[in-house]
Amino acid sequence: MAAEDKIEMEGEVLEAFPSGMFSVVLDNGHELIAYTAGKMRRHRIRMAPGDRVKVEVSAYDLNRGRIVYRHR
């Protein structure tokens, strides 16, 4: 597995923390802390608890992720 490989998963936002951090529960039941990707911050995409999101998770640390897409 290359260093750039990320695991993309879908989940639901449970709780919003300060500075763009969110608690996300994945479809398989795993809970993690995720931050918003740079493009989402740049375009001011807001998220609230209950939103469906796509999360990139590193294979090295499965407890942290990056939110890359918010489903409508």
N, C-alpha and C positions, 0 to 999 in steps of 0.2 A: 504494500500500500504506500503510495507516494505521500509526501508531507502535505500536499494541497488537497488530498481527498477528504471530503466532508460527507457525513451521513445526513441526508435530508429526511426529515420526519414532519408529521403534522400533529398539531395538538390544539389545546384551548388555554387561553390566558386565565389564570386563577386570581392573581392579585398584582396590582401595580405598585412598584416601589419608587422612591425618588431617583432622579438622574437616569431615567430611561431603562430601568431594570424591571423585569417581570418574572413572576412565578408561572411556569407553564407546565401543564400535565399533558404528556404525549398520549397518543391513541393506545399505546401498549401499556399505559398505567404508570410509566416512569415520570417522576416530577423533577424539574430542573430549573435553574435560574438562567434567564436569557436577557440579552440586551438588544437594543434596536440597531440595525445595520445603518451605516453612514448615509446611504441614499434615502432611507426612510426618514432619518432625521432632517436631511436637507430639504425634502419635500413636505416636511411637517405632517407625516402620516401618524394619526393618533390611534391608540389602542385602549380598550377598556376591558375589564373582566368579562369573560364570555365570548370574546372574539376568537375565531378560528385563525390560526397562523401556521406558516411553514417555517421550520427551524432548522438551521444547519448546526450539527453537533460534530465536534472533533472526535476522532477515534481514541485520542489519548485522554480526554477528560469528558466523561459522559454526564457530568453534573452541571455543565455550563454549555450555553448555546448562543446562537445569534439569530434573531428574528429577521427573515429576509422578505417575507410576504404576508400581507393580511388579506384573508379571503373576504369577499363582500357578502 
